[in-house]
Amino acid sequence: MAAHHVLLLGGSGKVAQLLTPMLLQRSWNVTSIIRNPDQVPGLQKLGENLSGKLNVLVRSIEDVKSEGQAKSLIDEVKPDYVVWSAGAGGKGAPERTFTIDRDAAIHFIRASVATPSITKFVMISFITSRLQKPAWWDQATWDTEHARTLKNLEQYYQAKVAADQVLVEESKKRKDDFAAICLRPGLLTMEPVGKVSLGKIPTSNGTSSRASVANLTALLLDAPDVKSCWLDMLDGDEDPEAAVKRCIAEGVDCAEGEPRETRKMVVFVRAATPYCPPVVVRPAVVAIPPPPPPPSAVIIQPAPIVFPVAALPLVSMVPVTGLIAAPNAVILRRIA
Ligand SMILES: NC(=O)c1ccc[n+]([C@@H]2O[C@H](COP(=O)([O-])OP(=O)(O)OC[C@H]3O[C@@H](n4cnc5c(N)ncnc54)[C@H](OP(=O)(O)O)[C@@H]3O)[C@@H](O)[C@H]2O)c1
């Protein structure tokens, strides 16, 4: 079998630099996308004395503004696996988080799905990137973690949620020949590879060693029978190889319970002021009877969703389909 060729987006990142030699050691080839030419010599050192070939390509992911541009890069590199480990990381203007973590990520997801020779896509996401409380979390854990994420990482959360949702939706366009894997660590550390918790973990409150994230990414890429899934991960007690095998054998998918019917359109709503009256979101038109064509809207006159002020911090996020009327709220993002 020919060696795999991995397109590593965000190759200069901390996780990516740990992952690169793990892939090369498997005699796979890696094309690492970085944006700063000064980093090329340092990156190239990662490939020394390893059997796979490392190609470091200087391109700015931020400049990838369409699926077509992402596809051009993919067609130039010709990988069979793609790993997304890039991120604005809070550097630069806040919009960079949307430009990179959401928009560019979505362009690469779509372009990868549209490329039949690509058979795996790994997205490095984070454990609280989800719209709803998973069944394996208790309510208090969800309330605390969700509120903390919205308070501290609002834009990052919105960007990652959007990309993770698109990964699920887009992967359905392919059959069993494509695995869309979303690996979802907690707070990243520089600890060495260690044991892990992988799959449905009852909390998001914990650390994840970057080396373990890299190791799990390599193991998932290496697993012949892995299917599309979200896998939450924290540092833990299970051998990583055994954890990957268990999750695959049990068909673990942490996307379970996410509101699939809302994935066509996710609307983020921000209360106009911290003191505004309850936000009323009316999904007046709930659209998209499957399948198109022709797409026609169906009016179902649903009851408005009312959020009492106590439950609504300055920022809230409401997944709805179709049009909304939110008189005292501002629509932040709409992702069709
Ligand atoms: N921090 C956490 O606790 C945490 C938790 C869970 C998940 N994650 C996610 O895990 C992933 C990997 O984390 P990490 O620690 O390895 O992050 P990192 O070191 O910040 O790596 C992200 C990489 O993306 C690159 N990048 C940014 N803009 C780019 C552009 N326009 N073109 C090309 N590359 C660009 C950065 O390059 P520059 O150095 O040139 O900016 C950086 O090397 C990230 O996607 C992050 O969102 C983080």
The ligand as a MOL file (V3000), in Angstrom:
LIG
                    3D

  0  0  0     0  0            999 V3000
M  V30 BEGIN CTAB
M  V30 COUNTS 48 52 0 0 0
M  V30 BEGIN ATOM
M  V30 1 N -5.5930 26.0410 23.9040 0
M  V30 2 C -6.3980 25.1100 24.3530 0
M  V30 3 O -6.4830 24.8550 25.5560 0
M  V30 4 C -7.2180 24.3260 23.3820 0
M  V30 5 C -8.1160 23.4300 23.8990 0
M  V30 6 C -8.7900 22.6040 23.0420 0
M  V30 7 C -8.5620 22.7170 21.6690 0
M  V30 8 N -7.6940 23.6260 21.1440 0 CHG=1
M  V30 9 C -7.4790 23.6490 19.6770 0
M  V30 10 O -6.3990 22.7810 19.3970 0
M  V30 11 C -5.7800 23.1650 18.1920 0
M  V30 12 C -4.2810 23.0620 18.3350 0
M  V30 13 O -3.8410 23.7370 19.5060 0
M  V30 14 P -2.3380 24.2580 19.6280 0
M  V30 15 O -2.0440 24.4460 21.0430 0
M  V30 16 O -1.4360 23.4360 18.7830 0 CHG=-1
M  V30 17 O -2.5300 25.6910 18.9520 0
M  V30 18 P -1.4280 26.6610 18.3810 0
M  V30 19 O -0.0770 26.3050 18.8900 0
M  V30 20 O -1.9150 28.0580 18.6070 0
M  V30 21 O -1.4640 26.3180 16.8310 0
M  V30 22 C -2.3440 26.9090 15.9420 0
M  V30 23 C -1.5520 27.1640 14.6880 0
M  V30 24 O -2.4020 27.7290 13.6960 0
M  V30 25 C -1.5700 28.5680 12.9440 0
M  V30 26 N -2.2150 29.5950 12.1690 0
M  V30 27 C -2.9310 30.6500 12.6330 0
M  V30 28 N -3.2810 31.4250 11.6040 0
M  V30 29 C -2.7770 30.8590 10.4930 0
M  V30 30 C -2.8040 31.1990 9.1290 0
M  V30 31 N -3.4240 32.2940 8.7070 0
M  V30 32 N -2.1630 30.3970 8.2450 0
M  V30 33 C -1.5270 29.2950 8.6550 0
M  V30 34 N -1.4650 28.9130 9.9380 0
M  V30 35 C -2.0790 29.6950 10.8510 0
M  V30 36 C -0.7120 29.2700 13.9730 0
M  V30 37 O 0.4080 29.8220 13.3270 0
M  V30 38 P 1.1340 31.1410 13.8930 0
M  V30 39 O 2.0200 30.6400 14.9770 0
M  V30 40 O 1.8600 31.6430 12.6970 0
M  V30 41 O 0.0590 32.0410 14.3950 0
M  V30 42 C -0.3820 28.1360 14.9040 0
M  V30 43 O 0.8200 27.5370 14.5530 0
M  V30 44 C -6.2550 24.5670 17.8800 0
M  V30 45 O -7.0910 24.4800 16.7390 0
M  V30 46 C -7.0520 24.9600 19.0810 0
M  V30 47 O -8.1960 25.6970 18.6610 0
M  V30 48 C -7.0180 24.4370 22.0010 0
M  V30 END ATOM
M  V30 BEGIN BOND
M  V30 1 1 1 2
M  V30 2 2 2 3
M  V30 3 1 2 4
M  V30 4 1 4 5
M  V30 5 2 4 48
M  V30 6 2 5 6
M  V30 7 1 6 7
M  V30 8 2 7 8
M  V30 9 1 8 9
M  V30 10 1 8 48
M  V30 11 1 9 10
M  V30 12 1 9 46
M  V30 13 1 10 11
M  V30 14 1 11 12
M  V30 15 1 11 44
M  V30 16 1 12 13
M  V30 17 1 13 14
M  V30 18 2 14 15
M  V30 19 1 14 16
M  V30 20 1 14 17
M  V30 21 1 17 18
M  V30 22 2 18 19
M  V30 23 1 18 20
M  V30 24 1 18 21
M  V30 25 1 21 22
M  V30 26 1 22 23
M  V30 27 1 23 24
M  V30 28 1 23 42
M  V30 29 1 24 25
M  V30 30 1 25 26
M  V30 31 1 25 36
M  V30 32 1 26 27
M  V30 33 1 26 35
M  V30 34 2 27 28
M  V30 35 1 28 29
M  V30 36 1 29 30
M  V30 37 2 29 35
M  V30 38 1 30 31
M  V30 39 2 30 32
M  V30 40 1 32 33
M  V30 41 2 33 34
M  V30 42 1 34 35
M  V30 43 1 36 37
M  V30 44 1 36 42
M  V30 45 1 37 38
M  V30 46 2 38 39
M  V30 47 1 38 40
M  V30 48 1 38 41
M  V30 49 1 42 43
M  V30 50 1 44 45
M  V30 51 1 44 46
M  V30 52 1 46 47
M  V30 END BOND
M  V30 END CTAB
M  END
